[in-house]
């Protein structure tokens, strides 16, 4: 079902006029493209704001009712207030049924929980792209492109050219471009924890072996032995018989002298 947007032609232009228009609850905008001249328009803010929250509004052919006349258009640009929930300006482009349009459409990721990366390998899937550039006729414009992650394993990626696209839809790529859409890898935190655990286990293993294995007796090298000058040993005491003989001799000598 087509989404309808209601607008009126804006007569006053310029920064001051746009500021006054916003104060009255209106949004300034422009409609361009096709074989007609550009037209400045204005829209009611609140209905437009709620429509912008719908994903389909950003990637669908819209029916713009301008002063009662209907035209097929695409949303091309939206300017929001830096910190208020307020639409500042909006751009629409007319489309022709026989001319291809270049659009960004959202990507919907499915079956991540069935992938080997998540189910078996404890990995993490990263969505590198959230939307994709395509070319197609207005009638063939899809609301989104589905990305099936059920076969994605750790260390592998899905690229734009790998995606099955609806009939009549082609990726808007140049040359050999093939951007990554999603990839699977082991989280860095998990790798760091495994490395720390392995290091701790290795350190614990070395400590246990060292405690159980008897230490080999170290034999110092000759060069490591200190050269300390040894004190000469004292002479041994004479045997008891020698002492006795010497004493008798001495007495005898004294007797002879007498």
C-alpha positions in Angstrom: 0.0 0.0 0.0 1.4 3.4 -1.1 2.2 5.9 1.6 0.5 9.3 1.0 2.0 12.7 1.8 0.0 15.8 1.7 1.7 19.2 0.9 0.8 22.7 -0.4 2.7 25.0 -2.6 4.8 27.5 -0.6 4.6 31.0 -1.8 7.1 32.8 0.5 10.7 31.8 0.3 13.9 32.7 2.1 15.4 32.0 5.6 13.1 34.4 7.4 10.0 33.0 5.7 11.1 29.4 6.5 11.7 30.3 10.2 8.2 31.9 10.5 6.8 28.8 8.7 8.3 26.5 11.3 6.9 28.5 14.1 3.4 27.8 12.8 4.0 24.0 12.8 4.9 23.7 9.2 8.0 22.2 7.4 9.5 23.9 4.3 10.5 21.5 1.5 11.1 21.2 -2.2 9.9 18.9 -5.0 12.1 18.5 -8.0 13.0 16.1 -10.8 11.2 14.7 -13.9 10.3 17.1 -16.7 8.7 19.6 -14.5 10.3 22.6 -12.7 11.2 22.5 -9.0 8.5 23.6 -6.6 8.8 24.9 -3.1 6.3 23.2 -0.8 5.2 23.1 2.9 3.9 20.2 5.0 2.3 19.8 8.4 5.1 18.9 10.9 3.5 16.4 13.2 2.1 14.0 10.5 5.3 14.2 8.6 7.4 13.5 11.7 5.5 10.3 12.5 5.8 9.1 8.9 9.5 9.6 9.0 9.7 7.1 11.9 8.4 4.4 9.6 11.3 2.6 7.8 9.2 2.1 4.7 8.8 5.9 4.3 12.6 6.1 3.5 12.7 3.4 0.8 9.3 3.4 -1.0 7.6 5.1 -3.8 5.4 7.7 -2.1 2.3 9.4 -3.3 2.6 13.1 -2.9 -0.7 15.0 -3.0 0.3 18.6 -3.9 -2.6 21.0 -4.0 -4.9 18.1 -4.8 -2.8 16.7 -7.6 -1.0 13.3 -7.0 2.6 12.6 -8.0 4.9 9.6 -7.5 8.0 10.7 -5.5 10.9 9.5 -3.5 12.2 10.9 -0.2 15.7 12.3 -1.0 16.8 14.3 2.1 15.7 15.3 5.5 17.2 17.9 7.8 16.6 17.6 11.5 17.2 20.1 14.2 20.5 19.5 16.0 18.9 18.7 19.4 15.1 19.1 19.0 12.8 16.5 17.6 12.0 18.9 14.8 12.1 18.5 11.0 13.8 21.5 9.5 13.5 20.8 5.8 12.6 18.0 3.4 13.3 17.1 -0.3 11.3 14.9 -2.6 12.1 13.8 -6.1 9.6 12.9 -8.9 10.0 9.5 -10.4 9.1 8.2 -13.9 7.8 4.6 -14.3 10.2 3.9 -17.1 13.4 5.4 -15.5 15.6 3.5 -13.0 16.1 5.1 -9.6 19.1 5.0 -7.4 18.1 4.3 -3.8 19.5 3.2 -0.4 17.4 0.5 1.1 17.7 -1.0 4.6 19.3 -4.4 5.2 17.4 -6.9 7.4 19.7 -9.6 9.0 18.1 -13.0 9.8 19.1 -16.4 11.2 22.2 -15.2 13.1 21.4 -17.6 15.9 21.6 -20.6 13.5 25.0 -19.7 12.1 28.1 -21.8 13.0 29.8 -18.7 14.2 27.2 -18.2 17.0 25.9 -21.7 17.5 29.2 -23.7 17.5 32.2 -21.3 17.6 31.2 -18.7 20.2 31.9 -15.9 17.7 30.5 -12.5 17.2 28.7 -11.3 14.0 29.3 -7.6 13.0 27.0 -5.8 10.7 29.3 -3.7 8.6 26.5 -2.2 6.5 23.0 -1.3 7.5 21.7 -0.2 4.1 22.6 -0.8 0.5 22.7 1.2 -2.7 20.6 -0.3 -5.5 19.3 0.6 -8.9 15.9 -0.5 -10.3 12.6 0.7 -11.8 10.2 2.4 -9.3 7.8 -0.5 -9.5 10.5 -3.0 -8.5 11.9 -1.0 -5.6 12.1 -3.3 -2.5 11.3 -2.1 1.0 14.5 -3.9 2.3 17.1 -6.5 1.3 17.3 -9.6 3.5 20.7 -11.0 4.6 20.7 -14.6 5.6 23.4 -15.3 8.2 22.7 -19.0 8.7 25.9 -20.2 6.9 28.3 -17.6 8.3 31.3 -19.1 10.1 34.1 -17.4 12.1 36.7 -15.9 9.8 34.3 -15.5 6.9 32.3 -12.5 5.5 29.3 -11.8 3.4 29.7 -9.3 0.6 27.2 -7.2 -1.4 27.7 -9.4 -4.5 26.9 -12.5 -2.4 23.3 -11.3 -1.7 20.4 -12.7 -3.7 18.5 -9.6 -4.9 14.9 -9.4 -6.2 14.3 -9.5 -9.9 15.1 -6.2 -11.6 17.3 -5.0 -8.7 21.0 -4.6 -9.1 23.7 -3.3 -6.6 24.9 0.2 -7.4 28.6 -0.6 -7.5 31.6 0.6 -9.5 34.1 -1.7 -11.2 35.3 -4.5 -8.8 33.7 -3.0 -5.7 32.3 -5.6 -3.4 31.8 -4.1 0.1 31.5 -6.3 3.2 28.0 -6.6 4.6 28.7 -8.7 7.6 31.6 -10.7 9.2 32.1 -13.2 12.0 35.0 -13.3 14.4 36.0 -14.3 17.9 35.6 -11.3 20.2 38.9 -9.8 21.2 38.0 -10.0 24.9 37.5 -13.8 24.6 40.9 -14.1 22.8 42.6 -12.1 25.6 41.0 -14.3 28.3 42.1 -17.5 26.5 45.7 -16.2 26.2 45.7 -15.2 29.9 44.3 -18.6 30.9 46.9 -20.4 28.7 49.7 -18.4 30.2 48.5 -19.0 33.8 48.2 -22.8 33.1 51.7 -22.9 31.6 53.1 -21.0 34.6 51.3 -23.4 37.0 52.6 -26.4 35.2 56.2 -25.3 35.4 55.8 -24.6 39.1 54.4 -28.1 39.8 57.2 -29.9 37.8 59.8 -27.9 39.6 58.4 -28.8 43.0 58.1 -32.6 42.2 61.4 -33.0 40.3 64.5 -33.3 42.6 67.0 -30.6 41.9 70.2 -31.9 40.3 73.3 -31.4 42.4 75.2 -28.5 40.9 78.9 -29.2 40.2 80.7 -25.9 40.1 83.2 -25.3 37.3 86.9 -25.0 38.2 86.9 -21.3 37.2 84.1 -20.7 39.8 86.0 -22.2 42.7 87.6 -19.4 44.8 91.4 -19.6 45.2 91.8 -19.1 48.9 95.4 -19.6 50.4 95.3 -22.6 52.7 97.1 -22.6 56.1 99.8 -25.2 56.4 98.9 -28.1 58.7 100.6 -28.3 62.1 103.1 -31.2 62.6 101.8 -34.2 64.4 102.8 -34.8 68.0 105.6 -37.4 68.6 104.6 -40.9 69.6 104.6 -41.8 73.3 107.6 -44.2 73.0 109.7 -41.5 71.4 108.9 -39.2 74.3 109.9 -41.8 76.8 113.2 -42.7 75.1 114.2 -39.1 74.8 113.6 -38.6 78.5 115.8 -41.5 79.6 118.6 -40.4 77.4 118.5 -37.0 78.9 118.8 -38.4 82.4 121.6 -40.7 81.4 123.6 -37.9 80.0 123.2 -35.9 83.2 124.5 -38.9 85.1 127.5 -39.3 82.9 128.4 -35.7 83.4 128.3 -36.2 87.1 
